């Protein structure tokens, strides 16, 4: 099997197995791991997998099956939005004059985390 676990999050223990929600990358759909195929753990419902050969995404169901999320009823739909979908309110009269600065820049703080 050619797959890589990109991330994993421990959820609980079940029958001495670590149940983990995972993000997995596979070369092809035939490489998707089964729910118990990774030693010492169980792939949890809600885990996702990306098939790099097709670009399809799969989600792990509660029954332990991978369900294609890229086609059919589960497909993400693309919306085409127009300017009418985003109305903009226009003020009748501005409260700020052109020569008046906006904000207090002397007390501006920068925080880097």
Buried (B, 14 or more C-beta within 10 A) or exposed (E): EEBEBEEBEEBEEEEEBBBBBBBBBBEEBEBBBEBEEBEEBBBBBEBBBBBEEEEBBBBBEEEEEBEBBBEEEEEEEEEEEEEEEEEEEEEEEEEEEEEEEEEEEEEEEEEEE
